[in-house]
């Protein structure tokens, strides 16, 4: 590691997690270990360009703000969705131009708006009249992107209760208010929900966006940006292809004019599959029934709901533990509970698992841990968050 920049390790013929484990001296490491495969990000970027060539991805920094990841995506050419002054500072500090950023938080503190103005980040979302007046006072030269509500029927996490104006009741009024205040509305945006699994949700939202565009242009706004938000899956490429087909069809029907710039805010799509979390069992407990027969095995590992496994508590993500023992598939299985390291009784990773009889020092692996893990991880109870090793194909 030089000058505080993490070292990137190179591999050939695929990243071998087992080999990384063998070479990492995990027996001497109290912290859990993350393996980040940067080449996975590159593969996702290529897949995006292949399936959604018209849409410029603006990576949602909130999903994983590791500077190595953000810099890697910046070098690939993505734009960025930032929601706060600190996220703006991170991205701008890596040399990203303000034109590649959308300040995609509809309710921003004044100091954050002033920072965006200072840095000339002009594109930002808005979804209610109070924020329009705030922009008129503090950043009148910004480009307003009116965010509307249009949720999927199936998603991991819904956002519509908190953000987005009602298309029928509020959108026209916001456009008229901005016009009366001599503010520029240059586009519209939506977010169908994080981890969307309903393909049709995007077409419904794009149809609403078309109506907002028409009204905005009718009253004199120069509408040239559509932001279709996030929600794209990080591990199901077949579902992503279906969504891409639906989005492309809808855009060709409703926004055929190539002068309209289309962007999106993928987060999970890029980083979820890039991370593998390796945890060590540091304690074990046997629970027996009244007859003295073994009922449940409890394993205490060195990461939990306050670390990279926060996703199991704050979202409906279900993680699948993978046991790294030779011959684990043929070993007898026992009802098992996996606990995190803290004193909190809610710090439970999974229950009703059936796992082999393991011992202190054995390893449990969780794959697809790159989304909304690092940004939520805190050293609660004094337990350190996992350390991350970065890898890339030669």
C-alpha positions as a Markdown table, in Angstrom:
| # | Residue | x | y | z |
|---|---|---|---|---|
| 1 | Unk | 0.0 | 0.0 | 0.0 |
| 2 | Unk | 1.5 | 3.3 | -1.1 |
| 3 | Unk | 0.3 | 6.8 | 0.0 |
| 4 | Unk | -2.8 | 5.4 | 1.5 |
| 5 | Unk | -4.0 | 3.9 | -1.8 |
| 6 | Unk | -4.9 | 0.2 | -1.5 |
| 7 | Unk | -2.9 | -2.2 | -3.6 |
| 8 | Unk | -4.7 | -3.9 | -6.5 |
| 9 | Unk | -3.7 | -7.6 | -7.0 |
| 10 | Unk | -3.8 | -9.1 | -10.4 |
| 11 | Unk | -4.9 | -12.6 | -11.4 |
| 12 | Unk | -5.1 | -14.8 | -14.5 |
| 13 | Unk | -7.8 | -17.3 | -15.6 |
| 14 | Unk | -10.5 | -16.1 | -13.1 |
| 15 | Unk | -10.4 | -15.0 | -9.5 |
| 16 | Unk | -10.0 | -18.1 | -7.2 |
| 17 | Unk | -11.5 | -17.2 | -3.8 |
| 18 | Unk | -10.2 | -20.4 | -2.2 |
| 19 | Unk | -6.7 | -19.5 | -3.3 |
| 20 | Unk | -7.1 | -16.0 | -1.9 |
| 21 | Unk | -8.2 | -17.4 | 1.4 |
| 22 | Unk | -5.2 | -19.8 | 1.6 |
| 23 | Unk | -2.8 | -16.9 | 0.9 |
| 24 | Unk | -4.4 | -14.4 | 3.3 |
| 25 | Unk | -3.4 | -15.8 | 6.7 |
| 26 | Unk | -7.0 | -15.5 | 8.0 |
| 27 | Unk | -6.2 | -17.4 | 11.1 |
| 28 | Unk | -4.3 | -14.3 | 12.3 |
| 29 | Unk | -6.9 | -11.8 | 11.3 |
| 30 | Unk | -9.7 | -10.8 | 13.6 |
| 31 | Unk | -11.5 | -8.7 | 11.0 |
| 32 | Unk | -13.7 | -10.3 | 8.3 |
| 33 | Unk | -12.3 | -10.0 | 4.8 |
| 34 | Unk | -13.8 | -8.6 | 1.6 |
| 35 | Unk | -12.6 | -9.7 | -1.8 |
| 36 | Unk | -13.5 | -7.1 | -4.4 |
| 37 | Unk | -13.1 | -8.1 | -8.1 |
| 38 | Unk | -12.8 | -4.9 | -10.0 |
| 39 | Unk | -13.0 | -6.8 | -13.3 |
| 40 | Unk | -16.6 | -7.6 | -12.4 |
| 41 | Unk | -17.4 | -3.9 | -12.6 |
| 42 | Unk | -15.7 | -3.8 | -16.1 |
| 43 | Unk | -17.9 | -6.7 | -17.2 |
| 44 | Unk | -21.0 | -5.0 | -16.0 |
| 45 | Unk | -20.1 | -1.8 | -17.8 |
| 46 | Unk | -19.6 | -3.7 | -21.0 |
| 47 | Unk | -22.9 | -5.4 | -20.5 |
| 48 | Unk | -24.6 | -2.1 | -19.9 |
| 49 | Unk | -23.1 | -0.6 | -23.1 |
| 50 | Unk | -24.2 | -3.6 | -25.1 |
| 51 | Unk | -27.8 | -3.8 | -23.9 |
| 52 | Unk | -28.5 | -0.1 | -23.2 |
| 53 | Unk | -26.3 | 1.8 | -25.6 |
| 54 | Unk | -28.3 | 5.0 | -25.6 |
| 55 | Unk | -28.4 | 5.4 | -21.8 |
| 56 | Unk | -25.5 | 6.9 | -19.9 |
| 57 | Unk | -25.1 | 5.2 | -16.5 |
| 58 | Unk | -24.6 | 7.5 | -13.5 |
| 59 | Unk | -23.4 | 5.3 | -10.7 |
| 60 | Unk | -25.3 | 5.8 | -7.4 |
| 61 | Unk | -22.5 | 6.5 | -5.0 |
| 62 | Unk | -24.7 | 5.7 | -2.0 |
| 63 | Unk | -24.6 | 2.0 | -3.0 |
| 64 | Unk | -20.8 | 1.7 | -2.4 |
| 65 | Unk | -18.6 | 4.7 | -1.9 |
| 66 | Unk | -15.3 | 3.0 | -1.7 |
| 67 | Unk | -12.9 | 5.4 | -3.5 |
| 68 | Unk | -11.2 | 2.5 | -5.3 |
| 69 | Unk | -14.6 | 1.5 | -6.8 |
| 70 | Unk | -15.7 | 5.0 | -7.6 |
| 71 | Unk | -12.3 | 5.8 | -9.3 |
| 72 | Unk | -12.5 | 2.6 | -11.3 |
| 73 | Unk | -16.0 | 3.4 | -12.6 |
| 74 | Unk | -14.9 | 7.0 | -13.3 |
| 75 | Unk | -12.0 | 5.7 | -15.4 |
| 76 | Unk | -14.5 | 3.4 | -17.3 |
| 77 | Unk | -16.5 | 6.5 | -18.2 |
| 78 | Unk | -19.6 | 6.4 | -16.0 |
| 79 | Unk | -21.4 | 9.5 | -14.7 |
| 80 | Unk | -22.4 | 9.7 | -11.0 |
| 81 | Unk | -25.5 | 10.1 | -9.0 |
| 82 | Unk | -24.6 | 12.0 | -5.8 |
| 83 | Unk | -27.0 | 12.7 | -2.9 |
| 84 | Unk | -24.9 | 14.9 | -0.6 |
| 85 | Unk | -22.0 | 17.4 | -0.3 |
| 86 | Unk | -19.6 | 14.6 | 0.8 |
| 87 | Unk | -20.5 | 12.4 | -2.1 |
| 88 | Unk | -20.0 | 15.3 | -4.5 |
| 89 | Unk | -16.6 | 16.0 | -2.8 |
| 90 | Unk | -15.6 | 12.4 | -3.2 |
| 91 | Unk | -16.4 | 12.2 | -6.9 |
| 92 | Unk | -15.1 | 15.7 | -7.8 |
| 93 | Unk | -11.9 | 15.0 | -5.9 |
| 94 | Unk | -11.3 | 12.0 | -8.2 |
| 95 | Unk | -11.2 | 14.4 | -11.2 |
| 96 | Unk | -14.7 | 13.8 | -12.4 |
| 97 | Unk | -16.1 | 16.9 | -14.2 |
| 98 | Unk | -19.3 | 18.4 | -12.8 |
| 99 | Unk | -21.1 | 17.7 | -16.1 |
| 100 | Unk | -20.9 | 14.0 | -15.4 |
| 101 | Unk | -22.8 | 14.4 | -12.1 |
| 102 | Unk | -26.5 | 14.6 | -11.2 |
| 103 | Unk | -27.3 | 15.8 | -7.7 |
| 104 | Unk | -30.1 | 13.4 | -7.3 |
| 105 | Unk | -31.6 | 14.2 | -3.9 |
| 106 | Unk | -34.9 | 16.2 | -4.1 |
| 107 | Unk | -34.5 | 17.6 | -0.5 |
| 108 | Unk | -31.0 | 19.0 | -0.1 |
| 109 | Unk | -29.7 | 21.1 | 2.8 |
| 110 | Unk | -28.8 | 24.7 | 1.8 |
| 111 | Unk | -25.1 | 24.2 | 2.5 |
| 112 | Unk | -25.1 | 21.2 | 0.1 |
| 113 | Unk | -26.8 | 23.3 | -2.6 |
| 114 | Unk | -24.2 | 26.1 | -2.1 |
| 115 | Unk | -21.4 | 23.6 | -2.5 |
| 116 | Unk | -23.0 | 22.3 | -5.7 |
| 117 | Unk | -23.3 | 25.9 | -6.9 |
| 118 | Unk | -19.6 | 26.5 | -6.0 |
| 119 | Unk | -18.5 | 23.4 | -7.9 |
| 120 | Unk | -20.9 | 24.1 | -10.9 |
| 121 | Unk | -22.9 | 20.9 | -10.5 |
| 122 | Unk | -26.0 | 22.2 | -12.3 |
| 123 | Unk | -28.2 | 19.2 | -12.7 |
| 124 | Unk | -30.3 | 18.3 | -9.6 |
| 125 | Unk | -33.7 | 16.8 | -8.8 |
| 126 | Unk | -36.7 | 18.5 | -7.2 |
| 127 | Unk | -40.1 | 17.1 | -6.2 |
| 128 | Unk | -42.1 | 19.7 | -4.3 |
| 129 | Unk | -42.8 | 23.5 | -4.2 |
| 130 | Unk | -40.7 | 24.2 | -1.1 |
| 131 | Unk | -37.6 | 22.9 | -2.8 |
| 132 | Unk | -38.4 | 25.0 | -5.9 |
| 133 | Unk | -38.5 | 28.1 | -3.8 |
| 134 | Unk | -35.2 | 27.0 | -2.1 |
| 135 | Unk | -33.5 | 26.6 | -5.4 |
| 136 | Unk | -34.8 | 30.0 | -6.5 |
| 137 | Unk | -33.2 | 31.6 | -3.5 |
| 138 | Unk | -29.9 | 29.6 | -3.3 |
| 139 | Unk | -29.2 | 28.2 | -6.7 |
| 140 | Unk | -31.4 | 29.9 | -9.4 |
| 141 | Unk | -29.0 | 29.0 | -12.2 |
| 142 | Unk | -29.3 | 25.2 | -11.7 |
| 143 | Unk | -31.1 | 22.8 | -14.0 |
| 144 | Unk | -34.2 | 21.4 | -12.3 |
| 145 | Unk | -35.1 | 17.8 | -12.9 |
| 146 | Unk | -38.6 | 17.1 | -11.7 |
| 147 | Unk | -38.8 | 13.8 | -10.0 |
| 148 | Unk | -42.1 | 12.0 | -10.1 |
| 149 | Unk | -43.5 | 8.9 | -8.4 |
| 150 | Unk | -43.8 | 5.7 | -10.3 |
| 151 | Unk | -43.1 | 2.5 | -8.4 |
| 152 | Unk | -42.7 | -1.1 | -9.4 |
| 153 | Unk | -45.1 | -3.7 | -8.0 |
| 154 | Unk | -42.1 | -5.9 | -7.1 |
| 155 | Unk | -38.8 | -4.5 | -5.6 |
| 156 | Unk | -36.5 | -5.0 | -2.7 |
| 157 | Unk | -36.9 | -1.5 | -1.4 |
| 158 | Unk | -39.5 | 1.1 | -2.3 |
| 159 | Unk | -38.9 | 4.9 | -2.4 |
| 160 | Unk | -42.2 | 6.5 | -3.4 |
| 161 | Unk | -43.5 | 7.2 | 0.1 |
| 162 | Unk | -40.5 | 9.5 | 0.6 |
| 163 | Unk | -39.7 | 11.0 | -2.8 |
| 164 | Unk | -41.4 | 11.9 | -6.1 |
| 165 | Unk | -44.3 | 14.1 | -6.9 |
| 166 | Unk | -47.7 | 12.8 | -8.0 |
| 167 | Unk | -47.8 | 13.1 | -11.8 |
| 168 | Unk | -51.4 | 14.0 | -12.1 |
| 169 | Unk | -51.7 | 16.3 | -9.0 |
| 170 | Unk | -48.4 | 18.0 | -8.7 |
| 171 | Unk | -46.1 | 17.8 | -11.8 |
| 172 | Unk | -47.8 | 20.4 | -13.9 |
| 173 | Unk | -48.0 | 22.8 | -10.9 |
| 174 | Unk | -44.2 | 22.4 | -10.3 |
| 175 | Unk | -43.4 | 23.1 | -13.9 |
| 176 | Unk | -45.6 | 26.2 | -13.8 |
| 177 | Unk | -44.1 | 27.4 | -10.6 |
| 178 | Unk | -40.6 | 27.1 | -12.0 |
| 179 | Unk | -41.6 | 29.0 | -15.1 |
| 180 | Unk | -43.1 | 31.8 | -13.0 |
| 181 | Unk | -39.9 | 32.0 | -11.0 |
| 182 | Unk | -37.8 | 32.0 | -14.2 |
| 183 | Unk | -36.1 | 28.7 | -13.3 |
| 184 | Unk | -35.0 | 26.2 | -15.9 |
| 185 | Unk | -36.7 | 22.8 | -15.9 |
| 186 | Unk | -34.6 | 20.7 | -18.2 |
| 187 | Unk | -35.9 | 17.2 | -17.6 |
| 188 | Unk | -37.7 | 14.7 | -15.4 |
| 189 | Unk | -36.7 | 11.6 | -13.4 |
| 190 | Unk | -38.1 | 8.6 | -11.6 |
| 191 | Unk | -37.0 | 5.6 | -9.5 |
| 192 | Unk | -39.1 | 2.4 | -9.7 |
| 193 | Unk | -37.5 | 1.0 | -6.5 |
| 194 | Unk | -34.2 | -0.7 | -5.6 |
| 195 | Unk | -33.8 | -4.2 | -6.8 |
| 196 | Unk | -36.8 | -4.0 | -9.2 |
| 197 | Unk | -38.0 | -7.4 | -10.5 |
| 198 | Unk | -41.0 | -6.1 | -12.5 |
| 199 | Unk | -40.0 | -5.5 | -16.1 |
| 200 | Unk | -43.2 | -3.5 | -17.0 |
| 201 | Unk | -42.5 | -0.9 | -14.3 |
| 202 | Unk | -40.1 | 1.0 | -16.5 |
| 203 | Unk | -42.5 | 1.4 | -19.4 |
| 204 | Unk | -45.2 | 2.8 | -17.1 |
| 205 | Unk | -42.8 | 5.3 | -15.8 |
| 206 | Unk | -41.5 | 6.3 | -19.2 |
| 207 | Unk | -45.0 | 6.9 | -20.4 |
| 208 | Unk | -45.6 | 9.3 | -17.5 |
| 209 | Unk | -42.2 | 11.0 | -18.3 |
| 210 | Unk | -43.4 | 11.6 | -21.8 |
| 211 | Unk | -46.5 | 13.4 | -20.6 |
| 212 | Unk | -44.4 | 15.6 | -18.3 |
| 213 | Unk | -42.0 | 16.4 | -21.2 |
| 214 | Unk | -44.9 | 17.4 | -23.4 |
| 215 | Unk | -46.4 | 19.8 | -20.8 |
| 216 | Unk | -43.0 | 21.3 | -20.0 |
| 217 | Unk | -42.3 | 22.0 | -23.6 |
| 218 | Unk | -45.8 | 23.4 | -24.1 |
| 219 | Unk | -45.1 | 26.1 | -21.4 |
| 220 | Unk | -41.7 | 26.9 | -22.7 |
| 221 | Unk | -39.2 | 24.7 | -20.8 |
| 222 | Unk | -36.3 | 23.3 | -22.8 |
| 223 | Unk | -36.7 | 19.7 | -21.9 |
| 224 | Unk | -33.7 | 17.5 | -22.9 |
| 225 | Unk | -32.9 | 15.1 | -20.1 |
| 226 | Unk | -34.7 | 11.9 | -18.9 |
| 227 | Unk | -33.3 | 10.1 | -15.9 |
| 228 | Unk | -34.8 | 6.6 | -15.6 |
| 229 | Unk | -33.3 | 6.0 | -12.1 |
| 230 | Unk | -32.1 | 2.7 | -10.7 |
| 231 | Unk | -33.5 | -0.6 | -9.7 |
| 232 | Unk | -31.4 | -2.8 | -12.1 |
| 233 | Unk | -30.4 | -6.2 | -10.7 |
| 234 | Unk | -26.9 | -6.9 | -9.8 |
| 235 | Unk | -26.7 | -10.7 | -10.1 |
| 236 | Unk | -29.5 | -11.7 | -12.5 |
| 237 | Unk | -28.2 | -10.8 | -16.0 |
| 238 | Unk | -31.2 | -12.5 | -17.7 |
| 239 | Unk | -33.6 | -10.2 | -15.8 |
| 240 | Unk | -31.5 | -7.2 | -16.7 |
| 241 | Unk | -31.6 | -8.2 | -20.4 |
| 242 | Unk | -35.4 | -8.4 | -20.1 |
| 243 | Unk | -35.6 | -4.9 | -18.5 |
| 244 | Unk | -33.2 | -3.5 | -21.1 |
| 245 | Unk | -35.4 | -4.8 | -23.9 |
| 246 | Unk | -38.5 | -3.2 | -22.3 |
| 247 | Unk | -36.7 | 0.1 | -21.7 |
| 248 | Unk | -35.3 | 0.3 | -25.2 |
| 249 | Unk | -38.7 | -0.4 | -26.7 |
| 250 | Unk | -40.4 | 2.2 | -24.5 |
| 251 | Unk | -37.8 | 4.8 | -25.3 |
| 252 | Unk | -37.9 | 4.2 | -29.0 |
| 253 | Unk | -41.7 | 4.7 | -28.8 |
| 254 | Unk | -41.9 | 7.6 | -26.5 |
| 255 | Unk | -38.5 | 9.4 | -26.8 |
| 256 | Unk | -37.3 | 8.8 | -30.4 |
| 257 | Unk | -35.6 | 12.1 | -30.6 |
| 258 | Unk | -31.9 | 11.4 | -30.0 |
| 259 | Unk | -31.4 | 15.0 | -28.8 |
| 260 | Unk | -33.0 | 14.0 | -25.5 |
| 261 | Unk | -30.2 | 12.7 | -23.3 |
| 262 | Unk | -31.1 | 9.5 | -21.3 |
| 263 | Unk | -29.3 | 8.7 | -18.1 |
| 264 | Unk | -29.9 | 6.2 | -15.3 |
| 265 | Unk | -28.7 | 5.7 | -11.7 |
| 266 | Unk | -27.5 | 2.1 | -11.4 |
| 267 | Unk | -25.9 | 1.1 | -8.1 |
| 268 | Unk | -26.5 | -2.5 | -7.2 |
| 269 | Unk | -26.1 | -3.4 | -10.9 |
| 270 | Unk | -22.4 | -2.5 | -10.9 |
| 271 | Unk | -21.2 | -3.6 | -7.5 |
| 272 | Unk | -23.3 | -6.3 | -5.9 |
| 273 | Unk | -21.6 | -9.2 | -7.6 |
| 274 | Unk | -18.1 | -7.8 | -7.2 |
| 275 | Unk | -17.7 | -8.4 | -3.5 |
| 276 | Unk | -17.3 | -11.7 | -1.6 |
| 277 | Unk | -17.3 | -11.5 | 2.2 |
| 278 | Unk | -15.2 | -14.1 | 4.2 |
| 279 | Unk | -16.0 | -14.5 | 7.8 |
| 280 | Unk | -14.4 | -16.5 | 10.5 |
| 281 | Unk | -16.1 | -18.4 | 13.3 |
| 282 | Unk | -14.7 | -17.1 | 16.6 |
| 283 | Unk | -17.1 | -18.9 | 19.0 |
| 284 | Unk | -19.6 | -21.8 | 19.0 |
| 285 | Unk | -22.4 | -22.9 | 21.2 |
| 286 | Unk | -24.5 | -26.1 | 21.3 |
| 287 | Unk | -28.2 | -25.9 | 22.2 |
| 288 | Unk | -29.6 | -29.2 | 23.5 |
| 289 | Unk | -33.2 | -30.3 | 24.2 |
| 290 | Unk | -34.5 | -31.6 | 27.5 |
| 291 | Unk | -33.4 | -35.1 | 26.6 |
| 292 | Unk | -29.8 | -33.9 | 26.1 |
| 293 | Unk | -29.9 | -34.3 | 22.3 |
| 294 | Unk | -28.3 | -31.7 | 20.1 |
| 295 | Unk | -30.9 | -29.4 | 18.8 |
| 296 | Unk | -29.1 | -26.4 | 17.3 |
| 297 | Unk | -25.6 | -25.2 | 16.6 |
| 298 | Unk | -24.9 | -21.5 | 17.1 |
| 299 | Unk | -21.9 | -19.9 | 15.3 |
| 300 | Unk | -20.6 | -16.5 | 16.2 |
| 301 | Unk | -18.7 | -14.8 | 13.3 |
| 302 | Unk | -16.6 | -11.7 | 13.0 |
| 303 | Unk | -19.1 | -9.6 | 11.0 |
| 304 | Unk | -22.8 | -8.9 | 11.5 |
| 305 | Unk | -25.7 | -6.5 | 11.0 |
| 306 | Unk | -23.6 | -3.5 | 11.9 |
| 307 | Unk | -20.9 | -4.4 | 9.4 |
| 308 | Unk | -21.1 | -5.6 | 5.8 |
| 309 | Unk | -24.1 | -7.8 | 6.7 |
| 310 | Unk | -26.3 | -4.8 | 7.5 |
| 311 | Unk | -28.2 | -5.6 | 4.3 |
| 312 | Unk | -29.8 | -8.5 | 6.0 |
| 313 | Unk | -31.3 | -6.2 | 8.6 |
| 314 | Unk | -32.2 | -3.0 | 6.7 |
| 315 | Unk | -33.4 | -4.6 | 3.5 |
| 316 | Unk | -35.1 | -7.8 | 2.5 |
| 317 | Unk | -31.9 | -9.3 | 1.1 |
| 318 | Unk | -31.4 | -12.9 | 2.1 |
| 319 | Unk | -27.8 | -14.1 | 2.2 |
| 320 | Unk | -26.7 | -17.7 | 1.7 |
| 321 | Unk | -23.7 | -18.8 | 3.8 |
| 322 | Unk | -21.2 | -21.0 | 2.0 |
| 323 | Unk | -19.0 | -23.3 | 4.1 |
| 324 | Unk | -15.4 | -23.5 | 3.1 |
| 325 | Unk | -14.6 | -27.0 | 4.4 |
| 326 | Unk | -13.2 | -29.8 | 2.3 |
| 327 | Unk | -16.0 | -32.3 | 1.8 |
| 328 | Unk | -18.6 | -30.0 | 3.3 |
| 329 | Unk | -21.3 | -31.2 | 0.8 |
| 330 | Unk | -21.1 | -34.8 | 2.1 |
| 331 | Unk | -21.0 | -34.0 | 5.9 |
| 332 | Unk | -24.1 | -34.4 | 8.1 |
| 333 | Unk | -26.0 | -31.2 | 8.4 |
| 334 | Unk | -27.4 | -29.6 | 11.6 |
| 335 | Unk | -29.9 | -26.9 | 12.3 |
| 336 | Unk | -27.8 | -23.8 | 12.7 |
| 337 | Unk | -28.0 | -20.1 | 13.6 |
| 338 | Unk | -25.3 | -17.6 | 12.6 |
| 339 | Unk | -24.8 | -14.6 | 14.9 |
| 340 | Unk | -22.8 | -11.4 | 14.4 |
| 341 | Unk | -20.1 | -10.4 | 16.9 |
| 342 | Unk | -21.9 | -7.7 | 18.8 |
| 343 | Unk | -23.8 | -7.8 | 22.1 |
| 344 | Unk | -27.0 | -7.0 | 20.3 |
| 345 | Unk | -29.5 | -9.9 | 20.3 |
| 346 | Unk | -30.8 | -8.6 | 17.0 |
| 347 | Unk | -27.4 | -9.2 | 15.5 |
| 348 | Unk | -28.5 | -12.4 | 13.8 |
| 349 | Unk | -27.4 | -13.2 | 10.3 |
| 350 | Unk | -29.5 | -16.2 | 9.6 |
| 351 | Unk | -31.4 | -19.0 | 11.3 |
| 352 | Unk | -32.9 | -22.3 | 10.3 |
| 353 | Unk | -29.8 | -23.0 | 8.2 |
| 354 | Unk | -28.6 | -26.6 | 7.9 |
| 355 | Unk | -24.8 | -26.6 | 8.1 |
| 356 | Unk | -22.0 | -29.0 | 8.9 |
| 357 | Unk | -20.7 | -29.2 | 12.4 |
| 358 | Unk | -17.9 | -26.6 | 12.3 |
| 359 | Unk | -15.3 | -25.4 | 14.7 |
| 360 | Unk | -13.7 | -22.1 | 15.8 |
| 361 | Unk | -11.5 | -20.8 | 13.1 |
| 362 | Unk | -13.5 | -22.3 | 10.2 |
| 363 | Unk | -14.7 | -19.9 | 7.5 |
| 364 | Unk | -18.1 | -18.9 | 6.2 |
| 365 | Unk | -18.4 | -17.1 | 2.9 |
| 366 | Unk | -21.1 | -14.8 | 1.6 |
| 367 | Unk | -21.1 | -13.8 | -2.1 |
| 368 | Unk | -22.7 | -10.8 | -3.8 |
| 369 | Unk | -22.0 | -8.4 | -0.9 |
| 370 | Unk | -21.1 | -5.2 | -2.8 |
| 371 | Unk | -24.4 | -3.3 | -2.6 |
| 372 | Unk | -25.3 | -1.1 | 0.4 |
| 373 | Unk | -22.8 | -2.9 | 2.7 |
| 374 | Unk | -19.8 | -0.7 | 3.0 |
| 375 | Unk | -21.8 | 2.5 | 3.3 |
| 376 | Unk | -23.8 | 1.1 | 6.2 |
| 377 | Unk | -21.0 | -0.6 | 8.0 |
| 378 | Unk | -20.0 | 0.8 | 11.4 |
| 379 | Unk | -17.6 | -0.4 | 14.2 |
| 380 | Unk | -20.5 | -0.9 | 16.6 |
| 381 | Unk | -19.5 | -2.3 | 20.0 |
| 382 | Unk | -15.8 | -1.7 | 19.0 |
| 383 | Unk | -15.8 | -4.5 | 16.4 |
| 384 | Unk | -14.0 | -3.4 | 13.3 |
| 385 | Unk | -15.6 | -3.4 | 9.9 |
| 386 | Unk | -14.1 | -5.9 | 7.3 |
| 387 | Unk | -10.9 | -5.0 | 5.5 |
| 388 | Unk | -11.1 | -5.1 | 1.7 |
| 389 | Unk | -8.6 | -6.6 | -0.8 |
| 390 | Unk | -8.9 | -5.5 | -4.4 |
| 391 | Unk | -8.3 | -7.8 | -7.4 |
| 392 | Unk | -8.3 | -7.3 | -11.2 |
| 393 | Unk | -7.7 | -9.5 | -14.2 |
| 394 | Unk | -4.4 | -9.0 | -16.0 |
